[in-house]
Amino acid sequence: MKGYIHLIVAIFFEVFGTTMMKVSNGFTNLLPTISFIFGFGLAFYFLSLSLKTITLSFAYAIWSGVGTALTAIIGIILWEEPFSCLTGIGLFAIIGGVMLLNMTPTEQRHEASV
């Protein structure tokens, strides 16, 4: 359970870091640039903690997939980035892929990490 909490925190900081990268305007704004470094530093730290109990392939797929989907949603909401039918299908494909990964029996995931 602790590994999954670390993974959720890692996803949060990855999305935060990516958002700060956008706000930094090409690393020309100091505070968002520092926040970007802080966010990604903590994202990788918590991802590494999650890998103590979760397999690499599973954790990284969840981290990158959910992070990508959340970042796309933030871009659509905050910066009014274009949203089309294809964008929606892509987001559902990412979420569907994460759900399929979660359907792997827990025993198999833990056996792979031992």
Helices and strands as residue ranges (DSSP letters): H 2-23, H 30-50, H 56-78, H 85-102, H 106-113
